Amino acid sequence: MYIYNVTINIDDSVHQEWLQWMKQTHIPEVLATGKFFNAKMCKVLVEEDMGGTTYSVQYSTADKQTLDQYYAEDAARLRQEITSLFAGKFVAFRTELQVISEH
């Protein structure tokens, strides 16, 4: 199993609007691609010097091939949506995690 992790720091001025959009629109759209079987949204509890609020959104997928397919077919379109709605109000970075074991 792989986890596609997106860590986002969102500016306080759009925090509530962004949070609602993520829960009601963006995460459901990512899941609707059929490439992920669940998503988990977590608030990062460490305060950043830059301010804002930081979240980690973790999308689970079966394998690296499915994740690569997401990048090729869906990622650009879905990333453009957040950029057009919240330009200059967020910083994001993405990581891939391979699950080694679960206990």
Gaussian input, Z-matrix of N, CA and C with variables (Angstrom, degrees):
# hf/3-21g

backbone

0 1
 N
 C     1     B1
 C     2     B2     1     A1
 N     3     B3     2     A2     1     D1
 C     4     B4     3     A3     2     D2
 C     5     B5     4     A4     3     D3
 N     6     B6     5     A5     4     D4
 C     7     B7     6     A6     5     D5
 C     8     B8     7     A7     6     D6
 N     9     B9     8     A8     7     D7
 C    10    B10     9     A9     8     D8
 C    11    B11    10    A10     9     D9
 N    12    B12    11    A11    10    D10
 C    13    B13    12    A12    11    D11
 C    14    B14    13    A13    12    D12
 N    15    B15    14    A14    13    D13
 C    16    B16    15    A15    14    D14
 C    17    B17    16    A16    15    D15
 N    18    B18    17    A17    16    D16
 C    19    B19    18    A18    17    D17
 C    20    B20    19    A19    18    D18
 N    21    B21    20    A20    19    D19
 C    22    B22    21    A21    20    D20
 C    23    B23    22    A22    21    D21
 N    24    B24    23    A23    22    D22
 C    25    B25    24    A24    23    D23
 C    26    B26    25    A25    24    D24
 N    27    B27    26    A26    25    D25
 C    28    B28    27    A27    26    D26
 C    29    B29    28    A28    27    D27
 N    30    B30    29    A29    28    D28
 C    31    B31    30    A30    29    D29
 C    32    B32    31    A31    30    D30
 N    33    B33    32    A32    31    D31
 C    34    B34    33    A33    32    D32
 C    35    B35    34    A34    33    D33
 N    36    B36    35    A35    34    D34
 C    37    B37    36    A36    35    D35
 C    38    B38    37    A37    36    D36
 N    39    B39    38    A38    37    D37
 C    40    B40    39    A39    38    D38
 C    41    B41    40    A40    39    D39
 N    42    B42    41    A41    40    D40
 C    43    B43    42    A42    41    D41
 C    44    B44    43    A43    42    D42
 N    45    B45    44    A44    43    D43
 C    46    B46    45    A45    44    D44
 C    47    B47    46    A46    45    D45
 N    48    B48    47    A47    46    D46
 C    49    B49    48    A48    47    D47
 C    50    B50    49    A49    48    D48
 N    51    B51    50    A50    49    D49
 C    52    B52    51    A51    50    D50
 C    53    B53    52    A52    51    D51
 N    54    B54    53    A53    52    D52
 C    55    B55    54    A54    53    D53
 C    56    B56    55    A55    54    D54
 N    57    B57    56    A56    55    D55
 C    58    B58    57    A57    56    D56
 C    59    B59    58    A58    57    D57
 N    60    B60    59    A59    58    D58
 C    61    B61    60    A60    59    D59
 C    62    B62    61    A61    60    D60
 N    63    B63    62    A62    61    D61
 C    64    B64    63    A63    62    D62
 C    65    B65    64    A64    63    D63
 N    66    B66    65    A65    64    D64
 C    67    B67    66    A66    65    D65
 C    68    B68    67    A67    66    D66
 N    69    B69    68    A68    67    D67
 C    70    B70    69    A69    68    D68
 C    71    B71    70    A70    69    D69
 N    72    B72    71    A71    70    D70
 C    73    B73    72    A72    71    D71
 C    74    B74    73    A73    72    D72
 N    75    B75    74    A74    73    D73
 C    76    B76    75    A75    74    D74
 C    77    B77    76    A76    75    D75
 N    78    B78    77    A77    76    D76
 C    79    B79    78    A78    77    D77
 C    80    B80    79    A79    78    D78
 N    81    B81    80    A80    79    D79
 C    82    B82    81    A81    80    D80
 C    83    B83    82    A82    81    D81
 N    84    B84    83    A83    82    D82
 C    85    B85    84    A84    83    D83
 C    86    B86    85    A85    84    D84
 N    87    B87    86    A86    85    D85
 C    88    B88    87    A87    86    D86
 C    89    B89    88    A88    87    D87
 N    90    B90    89    A89    88    D88
 C    91    B91    90    A90    89    D89
 C    92    B92    91    A91    90    D90
 N    93    B93    92    A92    91    D91
 C    94    B94    93    A93    92    D92
 C    95    B95    94    A94    93    D93
 N    96    B96    95    A95    94    D94
 C    97    B97    96    A96    95    D95
 C    98    B98    97    A97    96    D96
 N    99    B99    98    A98    97    D97
 C   100   B100    99    A99    98    D98
 C   101   B101   100   A100    99    D99
 N   102   B102   101   A101   100   D100
 C   103   B103   102   A102   101   D101
 C   104   B104   103   A103   102   D102
 N   105   B105   104   A104   103   D103
 C   106   B106   105   A105   104   D104
 C   107   B107   106   A106   105   D105
 N   108   B108   107   A107   106   D106
 C   109   B109   108   A108   107   D107
 C   110   B110   109   A109   108   D108
 N   111   B111   110   A110   109   D109
 C   112   B112   111   A111   110   D110
 C   113   B113   112   A112   111   D111
 N   114   B114   113   A113   112   D112
 C   115   B115   114   A114   113   D113
 C   116   B116   115   A115   114   D114
 N   117   B117   116   A116   115   D115
 C   118   B118   117   A117   116   D116
 C   119   B119   118   A118   117   D117
 N   120   B120   119   A119   118   D118
 C   121   B121   120   A120   119   D119
 C   122   B122   121   A121   120   D120
 N   123   B123   122   A122   121   D121
 C   124   B124   123   A123   122   D122
 C   125   B125   124   A124   123   D123
 N   126   B126   125   A125   124   D124
 C   127   B127   126   A126   125   D125
 C   128   B128   127   A127   126   D126
 N   129   B129   128   A128   127   D127
 C   130   B130   129   A129   128   D128
 C   131   B131   130   A130   129   D129
 N   132   B132   131   A131   130   D130
 C   133   B133   132   A132   131   D131
 C   134   B134   133   A133   132   D132
 N   135   B135   134   A134   133   D133
 C   136   B136   135   A135   134   D134
 C   137   B137   136   A136   135   D135
 N   138   B138   137   A137   136   D136
 C   139   B139   138   A138   137   D137
 C   140   B140   139   A139   138   D138
 N   141   B141   140   A140   139   D139
 C   142   B142   141   A141   140   D140
 C   143   B143   142   A142   141   D141
 N   144   B144   143   A143   142   D142
 C   145   B145   144   A144   143   D143
 C   146   B146   145   A145   144   D144
 N   147   B147   146   A146   145   D145
 C   148   B148   147   A147   146   D146
 C   149   B149   148   A148   147   D147
 N   150   B150   149   A149   148   D148
 C   151   B151   150   A150   149   D149
 C   152   B152   151   A151   150   D150
 N   153   B153   152   A152   151   D151
 C   154   B154   153   A153   152   D152
 C   155   B155   154   A154   153   D153
 N   156   B156   155   A155   154   D154
 C   157   B157   156   A156   155   D155
 C   158   B158   157   A157   156   D156
 N   159   B159   158   A158   157   D157
 C   160   B160   159   A159   158   D158
 C   161   B161   160   A160   159   D159
 N   162   B162   161   A161   160   D160
 C   163   B163   162   A162   161   D161
 C   164   B164   163   A163   162   D162
 N   165   B165   164   A164   163   D163
 C   166   B166   165   A165   164   D164
 C   167   B167   166   A166   165   D165
 N   168   B168   167   A167   166   D166
 C   169   B169   168   A168   167   D167
 C   170   B170   169   A169   168   D168
 N   171   B171   170   A170   169   D169
 C   172   B172   171   A171   170   D170
 C   173   B173   172   A172   171   D171
 N   174   B174   173   A173   172   D172
 C   175   B175   174   A174   173   D173
 C   176   B176   175   A175   174   D174
 N   177   B177   176   A176   175   D175
 C   178   B178   177   A177   176   D176
 C   179   B179   178   A178   177   D177
 N   180   B180   179   A179   178   D178
 C   181   B181   180   A180   179   D179
 C   182   B182   181   A181   180   D180
 N   183   B183   182   A182   181   D181
 C   184   B184   183   A183   182   D182
 C   185   B185   184   A184   183   D183
 N   186   B186   185   A185   184   D184
 C   187   B187   186   A186   185   D185
 C   188   B188   187   A187   186   D186
 N   189   B189   188   A188   187   D187
 C   190   B190   189   A189   188   D188
 C   191   B191   190   A190   189   D189
 N   192   B192   191   A191   190   D190
 C   193   B193   192   A192   191   D191
 C   194   B194   193   A193   192   D192
 N   195   B195   194   A194   193   D193
 C   196   B196   195   A195   194   D194
 C   197   B197   196   A196   195   D195
 N   198   B198   197   A197   196   D196
 C   199   B199   198   A198   197   D197
 C   200   B200   199   A199   198   D198
 N   201   B201   200   A200   199   D199
 C   202   B202   201   A201   200   D200
 C   203   B203   202   A202   201   D201
 N   204   B204   203   A203   202   D202
 C   205   B205   204   A204   203   D203
 C   206   B206   205   A205   204   D204
 N   207   B207   206   A206   205   D205
 C   208   B208   207   A207   206   D206
 C   209   B209   208   A208   207   D207
 N   210   B210   209   A209   208   D208
 C   211   B211   210   A210   209   D209
 C   212   B212   211   A211   210   D210
 N   213   B213   212   A212   211   D211
 C   214   B214   213   A213   212   D212
 C   215   B215   214   A214   213   D213
 N   216   B216   215   A215   214   D214
 C   217   B217   216   A216   215   D215
 C   218   B218   217   A217   216   D216
 N   219   B219   218   A218   217   D217
 C   220   B220   219   A219   218   D218
 C   221   B221   220   A220   219   D219
 N   222   B222   221   A221   220   D220
 C   223   B223   222   A222   221   D221
 C   224   B224   223   A223   222   D222
 N   225   B225   224   A224   223   D223
 C   226   B226   225   A225   224   D224
 C   227   B227   226   A226   225   D225
 N   228   B228   227   A227   226   D226
 C   229   B229   228   A228   227   D227
 C   230   B230   229   A229   228   D228
 N   231   B231   230   A230   229   D229
 C   232   B232   231   A231   230   D230
 C   233   B233   232   A232   231   D231
 N   234   B234   233   A233   232   D232
 C   235   B235   234   A234   233   D233
 C   236   B236   235   A235   234   D234
 N   237   B237   236   A236   235   D235
 C   238   B238   237   A237   236   D236
 C   239   B239   238   A238   237   D237
 N   240   B240   239   A239   238   D238
 C   241   B241   240   A240   239   D239
 C   242   B242   241   A241   240   D240
 N   243   B243   242   A242   241   D241
 C   244   B244   243   A243   242   D242
 C   245   B245   244   A244   243   D243
 N   246   B246   245   A245   244   D244
 C   247   B247   246   A246   245   D245
 C   248   B248   247   A247   246   D246
 N   249   B249   248   A248   247   D247
 C   250   B250   249   A249   248   D248
 C   251   B251   250   A250   249   D249
 N   252   B252   251   A251   250   D250
 C   253   B253   252   A252   251   D251
 C   254   B254   253   A253   252   D252
 N   255   B255   254   A254   253   D253
 C   256   B256   255   A255   254   D254
 C   257   B257   256   A256   255   D255
 N   258   B258   257   A257   256   D256
 C   259   B259   258   A258   257   D257
 C   260   B260   259   A259   258   D258
 N   261   B261   260   A260   259   D259
 C   262   B262   261   A261   260   D260
 C   263   B263   262   A262   261   D261
 N   264   B264   263   A263   262   D262
 C   265   B265   264   A264   263   D263
 C   266   B266   265   A265   264   D264
 N   267   B267   266   A266   265   D265
 C   268   B268   267   A267   266   D266
 C   269   B269   268   A268   267   D267
 N   270   B270   269   A269   268   D268
 C   271   B271   270   A270   269   D269
 C   272   B272   271   A271   270   D270
 N   273   B273   272   A272   271   D271
 C   274   B274   273   A273   272   D272
 C   275   B275   274   A274   273   D273
 N   276   B276   275   A275   274   D274
 C   277   B277   276   A276   275   D275
 C   278   B278   277   A277   276   D276
 N   279   B279   278   A278   277   D277
 C   280   B280   279   A279   278   D278
 C   281   B281   280   A280   279   D279
 N   282   B282   281   A281   280   D280
 C   283   B283   282   A282   281   D281
 C   284   B284   283   A283   282   D282
 N   285   B285   284   A284   283   D283
 C   286   B286   285   A285   284   D284
 C   287   B287   286   A286   285   D285
 N   288   B288   287   A287   286   D286
 C   289   B289   288   A288   287   D287
 C   290   B290   289   A289   288   D288
 N   291   B291   290   A290   289   D289
 C   292   B292   291   A291   290   D290
 C   293   B293   292   A292   291   D291
 N   294   B294   293   A293   292   D292
 C   295   B295   294   A294   293   D293
 C   296   B296   295   A295   294   D294
 N   297   B297   296   A296   295   D295
 C   298   B298   297   A297   296   D296
 C   299   B299   298   A298   297   D297
 N   300   B300   299   A299   298   D298
 C   301   B301   300   A300   299   D299
 C   302   B302   301   A301   300   D300
 N   303   B303   302   A302   301   D301
 C   304   B304   303   A303   302   D302
 C   305   B305   304   A304   303   D303
 N   306   B306   305   A305   304   D304
 C   307   B307   306   A306   305   D305
 C   308   B308   307   A307   306   D306

   B1=1.4491
   B2=1.5278
   B3=1.3244
   B4=1.4554
   B5=1.5248
   B6=1.3189
   B7=1.4611
   B8=1.5188
   B9=1.3187
   B10=1.4581
   B11=1.5189
   B12=1.3308
   B13=1.4583
   B14=1.5278
   B15=1.3255
   B16=1.4644
   B17=1.5208
   B18=1.3285
   B19=1.4596
   B20=1.5240
   B21=1.3221
   B22=1.4647
   B23=1.5157
   B24=1.3296
   B25=1.4572
   B26=1.5212
   B27=1.3311
   B28=1.4617
   B29=1.5263
   B30=1.2969
   B31=1.4645
   B32=1.5276
   B33=1.3223
   B34=1.4641
   B35=1.5302
   B36=1.3181
   B37=1.4675
   B38=1.5292
   B39=1.3334
   B40=1.4736
   B41=1.5311
   B42=1.3108
   B43=1.4647
   B44=1.5283
   B45=1.3095
   B46=1.4640
   B47=1.5278
   B48=1.3186
   B49=1.4699
   B50=1.5292
   B51=1.3308
   B52=1.4584
   B53=1.5211
   B54=1.3308
   B55=1.4582
   B56=1.5295
   B57=1.3134
   B58=1.4603
   B59=1.5267
   B60=1.3306
   B61=1.4674
   B62=1.5315
   B63=1.3164
   B64=1.4621
   B65=1.5199
   B66=1.3217
   B67=1.4590
   B68=1.5271
   B69=1.3280
   B70=1.4638
   B71=1.5272
   B72=1.3323
   B73=1.4623
   B74=1.5217
   B75=1.3327
   B76=1.4646
   B77=1.5311
   B78=1.3092
   B79=1.4679
   B80=1.5305
   B81=1.3428
   B82=1.4746
   B83=1.5320
   B84=1.3314
   B85=1.4684
   B86=1.5305
   B87=1.3283
   B88=1.4678
   B89=1.5305
   B90=1.3200
   B91=1.4626
   B92=1.5327
   B93=1.3194
   B94=1.4714
   B95=1.5282
   B96=1.3263
   B97=1.4630
   B98=1.5276
   B99=1.3258
   B100=1.4539
   B101=1.5191
   B102=1.3117
   B103=1.4645
   B104=1.5263
   B105=1.3128
   B106=1.4601
   B107=1.5182
   B108=1.3335
   B109=1.4579
   B110=1.5145
   B111=1.3230
   B112=1.4603
   B113=1.5213
   B114=1.3163
   B115=1.4662
   B116=1.5231
   B117=1.3041
   B118=1.4575
   B119=1.5192
   B120=1.3256
   B121=1.4653
   B122=1.5219
   B123=1.3341
   B124=1.4584
   B125=1.5280
   B126=1.3001
   B127=1.4554
   B128=1.5225
   B129=1.3265
   B130=1.4650
   B131=1.5308
   B132=1.3187
   B133=1.4675
   B134=1.5131
   B135=1.3216
   B136=1.4562
   B137=1.5272
   B138=1.3221
   B139=1.4578
   B140=1.5191
   B141=1.3240
   B142=1.4574
   B143=1.5208
   B144=1.3227
   B145=1.4648
   B146=1.5196
   B147=1.3281
   B148=1.4634
   B149=1.5172
   B150=1.3368
   B151=1.4602
   B152=1.5120
   B153=1.3140
   B154=1.4484
   B155=1.5167
   B156=1.3195
   B157=1.4606
   B158=1.5245
   B159=1.3204
   B160=1.4560
   B161=1.5220
   B162=1.3246
   B163=1.4642
   B164=1.5150
   B165=1.3162
   B166=1.4625
   B167=1.5233
   B168=1.3280
   B169=1.4600
   B170=1.5222
   B171=1.3244
   B172=1.4568
   B173=1.5288
   B174=1.3267
   B175=1.4608
   B176=1.5242
   B177=1.3274
   B178=1.4622
   B179=1.5216
   B180=1.3307
   B181=1.4552
   B182=1.5267
   B183=1.3090
   B184=1.4592
   B185=1.5190
   B186=1.3471
   B187=1.4642
   B188=1.5309
   B189=1.3108
   B190=1.4643
   B191=1.5325
   B192=1.3080
   B193=1.4654
   B194=1.5298
   B195=1.3280
   B196=1.4667
   B197=1.5272
   B198=1.3190
   B199=1.4579
   B200=1.5288
   B201=1.3236
   B202=1.4648
   B203=1.5255
   B204=1.3117
   B205=1.4664
   B206=1.5333
   B207=1.3314
   B208=1.4685
   B209=1.5286
   B210=1.3373
   B211=1.4599
   B212=1.5312
   B213=1.3201
   B214=1.4659
   B215=1.5303
   B216=1.3216
   B217=1.4670
   B218=1.5245
   B219=1.3258
   B220=1.4674
   B221=1.5251
   B222=1.3168
   B223=1.4674
   B224=1.5258
   B225=1.3173
   B226=1.4711
   B227=1.5293
   B228=1.3142
   B229=1.4710
   B230=1.5266
   B231=1.3204
   B232=1.4604
   B233=1.5275
   B234=1.3156
   B235=1.4762
   B236=1.5188
   B237=1.3174
   B238=1.4713
   B239=1.5201
   B240=1.3242
   B241=1.4669
   B242=1.5224
   B243=1.3340
   B244=1.4639
   B245=1.5256
   B246=1.3290
   B247=1.4649
   B248=1.5214
   B249=1.3185
   B250=1.4644
   B251=1.5235
   B252=1.3246
   B253=1.4651
   B254=1.5225
   B255=1.3322
   B256=1.4635
   B257=1.5317
   B258=1.3043
   B259=1.4702
   B260=1.5273
   B261=1.3128
   B262=1.4585
   B263=1.5146
   B264=1.3320
   B265=1.4653
   B266=1.5261
   B267=1.3258
   B268=1.4586
   B269=1.5207
   B270=1.3192
   B271=1.4610
   B272=1.5249
   B273=1.3333
   B274=1.4618
   B275=1.5182
   B276=1.3122
   B277=1.4541
   B278=1.5174
   B279=1.3069
   B280=1.4555
   B281=1.5210
   B282=1.3257
   B283=1.4474
   B284=1.5284
   B285=1.3221
   B286=1.4555
   B287=1.5222
   B288=1.3122
   B289=1.4596
   B290=1.5221
   B291=1.3091
   B292=1.4552
   B293=1.5243
   B294=1.3121
   B295=1.4517
   B296=1.5250
   B297=1.3150
   B298=1.4555
   B299=1.5216
   B300=1.3299
   B301=1.4716
   B302=1.5159
   B303=1.3149
   B304=1.4701
   B305=1.5120
   B306=1.3265
   B307=1.4698
   B308=1.5022
   A1=108.42
   A2=115.24
   A3=122.53
   A4=109.28
   A5=114.78
   A6=121.22
   A7=107.66
   A8=115.12
   A9=122.29
   A10=105.22
   A11=116.51
   A12=122.42
   A13=109.94
   A14=115.53
   A15=121.11
   A16=107.08
   A17=116.44
   A18=121.77
   A19=107.27
   A20=115.96
   A21=121.66
   A22=109.90
   A23=115.93
   A24=121.80
   A25=106.29
   A26=116.25
   A27=121.65
   A28=110.07
   A29=115.62
   A30=122.56
   A31=110.43
   A32=116.06
   A33=121.58
   A34=113.07
   A35=117.60
   A36=120.64
   A37=113.45
   A38=117.48
   A39=120.99
   A40=111.62
   A41=116.53
   A42=120.85
   A43=113.39
   A44=118.14
   A45=120.76
   A46=111.73
   A47=117.24
   A48=121.17
   A49=110.34
   A50=117.00
   A51=122.00
   A52=111.19
   A53=117.37
   A54=121.80
   A55=110.58
   A56=116.96
   A57=121.44
   A58=110.46
   A59=117.13
   A60=121.63
   A61=110.68
   A62=117.00
   A63=120.01
   A64=110.97
   A65=117.35
   A66=121.46
   A67=112.67
   A68=116.49
   A69=119.64
   A70=114.07
   A71=117.37
   A72=119.77
   A73=112.95
   A74=116.58
   A75=119.41
   A76=113.85
   A77=117.67
   A78=119.40
   A79=110.79
   A80=119.43
   A81=118.39
   A82=113.18
   A83=118.05
   A84=120.27
   A85=111.41
   A86=116.89
   A87=119.71
   A88=109.48
   A89=117.27
   A90=120.29
   A91=111.37
   A92=116.99
   A93=121.47
   A94=112.70
   A95=118.05
   A96=119.71
   A97=110.93
   A98=116.52
   A99=121.34
   A100=114.03
   A101=116.67
   A102=119.88
   A103=113.10
   A104=116.67
   A105=121.80
   A106=108.66
   A107=116.37
   A108=118.32
   A109=113.80
   A110=118.17
   A111=120.69
   A112=109.72
   A113=114.32
   A114=121.17
   A115=107.82
   A116=114.75
   A117=121.73
   A118=107.79
   A119=117.00
   A120=121.44
   A121=107.89
   A122=116.32
   A123=121.94
   A124=109.68
   A125=115.89
   A126=120.90
   A127=108.07
   A128=116.52
   A129=121.64
   A130=107.16
   A131=116.13
   A132=120.39
   A133=114.20
   A134=117.81
   A135=122.02
   A136=107.71
   A137=117.07
   A138=120.43
   A139=110.09
   A140=115.58
   A141=121.69
   A142=110.13
   A143=116.94
   A144=121.54
   A145=111.33
   A146=116.98
   A147=121.08
   A148=112.66
   A149=117.60
   A150=120.98
   A151=110.75
   A152=116.08
   A153=120.72
   A154=111.93
   A155=114.64
   A156=121.75
   A157=107.72
   A158=116.27
   A159=120.60
   A160=110.39
   A161=114.96
   A162=123.15
   A163=109.65
   A164=115.02
   A165=122.85
   A166=106.58
   A167=115.98
   A168=120.84
   A169=106.55
   A170=115.85
   A171=121.51
   A172=109.93
   A173=114.76
   A174=121.83
   A175=108.23
   A176=118.07
   A177=122.39
   A178=110.81
   A179=115.20
   A180=121.55
   A181=109.35
   A182=115.94
   A183=120.81
   A184=113.47
   A185=116.77
   A186=118.39
   A187=110.91
   A188=115.21
   A189=122.28
   A190=111.35
   A191=117.29
   A192=120.75
   A193=111.00
   A194=116.57
   A195=120.32
   A196=110.13
   A197=117.45
   A198=121.17
   A199=110.58
   A200=116.94
   A201=120.44
   A202=111.48
   A203=116.17
   A204=120.76
   A205=110.11
   A206=117.26
   A207=121.55
   A208=110.09
   A209=117.04
   A210=120.15
   A211=110.80
   A212=116.66
   A213=121.58
   A214=112.94
   A215=116.92
   A216=120.18
   A217=115.19
   A218=118.55
   A219=119.83
   A220=116.29
   A221=117.46
   A222=120.93
   A223=113.36
   A224=117.87
   A225=119.99
   A226=111.59
   A227=116.17
   A228=120.59
   A229=111.10
   A230=117.01
   A231=120.46
   A232=111.98
   A233=117.20
   A234=119.75
   A235=110.98
   A236=117.45
   A237=121.09
   A238=111.01
   A239=116.89
   A240=120.13
   A241=111.65
   A242=117.15
   A243=119.67
   A244=110.33
   A245=115.98
   A246=119.27
   A247=110.89
   A248=117.65
   A249=119.56
   A250=111.93
   A251=117.65
   A252=120.66
   A253=114.13
   A254=116.86
   A255=120.29
   A256=112.44
   A257=116.89
   A258=122.13
   A259=111.06
   A260=115.93
   A261=121.82
   A262=114.85
   A263=117.61
   A264=121.23
   A265=112.88
   A266=117.55
   A267=119.72
   A268=110.43
   A269=113.88
   A270=122.92
   A271=105.33
   A272=116.96
   A273=120.02
   A274=110.55
   A275=115.47
   A276=119.91
   A277=108.36
   A278=114.30
   A279=121.00
   A280=110.71
   A281=116.48
   A282=122.07
   A283=108.70
   A284=114.40
   A285=121.80
   A286=107.60
   A287=115.74
   A288=121.41
   A289=108.63
   A290=116.77
   A291=121.15
   A292=107.96
   A293=116.81
   A294=120.88
   A295=108.75
   A296=116.15
   A297=122.29
   A298=110.46
   A299=115.92
   A300=119.76
   A301=109.26
   A302=114.32
   A303=121.91
   A304=107.44
   A305=115.90
   A306=119.25
   A307=109.96
   D1=145.75
   D2=176.62
   D3=-120.55
   D4=149.68
   D5=173.65
   D6=-119.94
   D7=126.01
   D8=173.25
   D9=-95.94
   D10=110.64
   D11=-174.88
   D12=-105.65
   D13=126.95
   D14=175.74
   D15=-117.03
   D16=117.20
   D17=177.64
   D18=-102.75
   D19=126.39
   D20=-173.93
   D21=-131.14
   D22=130.57
   D23=169.98
   D24=-104.51
   D25=121.91
   D26=-176.08
   D27=-113.37
   D28=136.42
   D29=-179.35
   D30=-64.16
   D31=142.16
   D32=-179.46
   D33=-58.09
   D34=-30.02
   D35=-176.23
   D36=-66.58
   D37=-21.04
   D38=179.64
   D39=-125.65
   D40=11.00
   D41=-173.29
   D42=-54.20
   D43=-53.69
   D44=-175.86
   D45=-65.26
   D46=-41.77
   D47=177.70
   D48=-61.91
   D49=-45.34
   D50=179.40
   D51=-62.92
   D52=-45.09
   D53=-178.09
   D54=-60.09
   D55=-44.14
   D56=177.78
   D57=-63.69
   D58=-44.28
   D59=179.39
   D60=-62.16
   D61=-41.99
   D62=178.77
   D63=-60.65
   D64=-49.17
   D65=-175.23
   D66=-70.73
   D67=-39.35
   D68=-173.57
   D69=-92.81
   D70=-24.35
   D71=-173.80
   D72=-122.15
   D73=-61.15
   D74=-169.21
   D75=-66.02
   D76=-53.09
   D77=-179.31
   D78=-59.93
   D79=-45.50
   D80=175.40
   D81=-59.03
   D82=-35.59
   D83=178.15
   D84=-67.14
   D85=-40.55
   D86=177.74
   D87=-63.75
   D88=-44.85
   D89=179.25
   D90=-64.94
   D91=-32.00
   D92=-179.67
   D93=-67.15
   D94=-14.30
   D95=175.81
   D96=-66.45
   D97=-18.67
   D98=-178.58
   D99=80.03
   D100=6.87
   D101=-175.84
   D102=-97.46
   D103=-10.77
   D104=-179.94
   D105=-127.06
   D106=144.61
   D107=-178.80
   D108=-102.19
   D109=-9.21
   D110=170.21
   D111=-164.92
   D112=167.75
   D113=177.74
   D114=-140.16
   D115=144.03
   D116=177.78
   D117=-129.05
   D118=128.13
   D119=178.40
   D120=-110.95
   D121=124.61
   D122=-177.86
   D123=-125.01
   D124=141.05
   D125=172.96
   D126=-87.15
   D127=130.63
   D128=177.31
   D129=-81.10
   D130=127.50
   D131=-172.23
   D132=-92.63
   D133=9.63
   D134=176.17
   D135=-97.41
   D136=128.86
   D137=178.03
   D138=-76.38
   D139=134.76
   D140=179.47
   D141=-92.64
   D142=145.33
   D143=176.58
   D144=-60.37
   D145=-30.92
   D146=-177.84
   D147=-75.94
   D148=-8.25
   D149=-177.20
   D150=85.64
   D151=-163.48
   D152=-178.52
   D153=72.17
   D154=-172.95
   D155=178.92
   D156=-125.33
   D157=139.11
   D158=-176.54
   D159=-111.19
   D160=138.70
   D161=178.33
   D162=-128.62
   D163=153.55
   D164=169.96
   D165=-118.72
   D166=125.36
   D167=175.93
   D168=-113.62
   D169=122.37
   D170=-174.38
   D171=-116.03
   D172=117.59
   D173=179.64
   D174=-105.59
   D175=125.68
   D176=-178.67
   D177=-95.57
   D178=136.59
   D179=178.86
   D180=-138.94
   D181=161.67
   D182=-172.86
   D183=-69.82
   D184=-40.53
   D185=-171.46
   D186=-158.48
   D187=171.48
   D188=-178.25
   D189=-64.41
   D190=-35.32
   D191=-179.81
   D192=-62.14
   D193=-41.73
   D194=178.85
   D195=-66.29
   D196=-39.03
   D197=177.38
   D198=-64.28
   D199=-43.13
   D200=177.06
   D201=-62.72
   D202=-36.04
   D203=176.84
   D204=-64.29
   D205=-40.48
   D206=175.78
   D207=-59.02
   D208=-47.27
   D209=179.07
   D210=-57.54
   D211=-44.77
   D212=-175.49
   D213=-71.05
   D214=-35.59
   D215=-170.50
   D216=-104.48
   D217=-26.29
   D218=-168.36
   D219=-130.46
   D220=-30.18
   D221=-168.64
   D222=-58.83
   D223=-46.36
   D224=-176.20
   D225=-60.10
   D226=-44.51
   D227=-179.57
   D228=-63.41
   D229=-45.12
   D230=-177.69
   D231=-71.26
   D232=-33.97
   D233=175.99
   D234=-69.02
   D235=-34.17
   D236=179.68
   D237=-63.36
   D238=-35.95
   D239=-179.86
   D240=-59.65
   D241=-48.11
   D242=-178.57
   D243=-66.73
   D244=-36.99
   D245=179.51
   D246=-65.07
   D247=-41.54
   D248=-178.44
   D249=-70.29
   D250=-33.25
   D251=-178.84
   D252=-82.80
   D253=-34.06
   D254=-170.94
   D255=-129.51
   D256=33.57
   D257=-177.89
   D258=-53.77
   D259=132.01
   D260=177.62
   D261=74.91
   D262=2.07
   D263=-176.36
   D264=-112.42
   D265=5.16
   D266=-179.42
   D267=-149.26
   D268=158.99
   D269=171.16
   D270=-129.42
   D271=133.82
   D272=-178.63
   D273=-134.60
   D274=147.84
   D275=167.56
   D276=-140.75
   D277=151.76
   D278=-173.31
   D279=-120.34
   D280=142.80
   D281=175.93
   D282=-136.02
   D283=153.49
   D284=174.17
   D285=-108.96
   D286=134.88
   D287=179.20
   D288=-123.71
   D289=134.13
   D290=174.03
   D291=-103.00
   D292=122.77
   D293=179.61
   D294=-74.80
   D295=123.05
   D296=-178.97
   D297=-92.85
   D298=-42.61
   D299=177.22
   D300=-157.72
   D301=157.64
   D302=174.53
   D303=-129.69
   D304=141.29
   D305=-178.03
   D306=-126.26

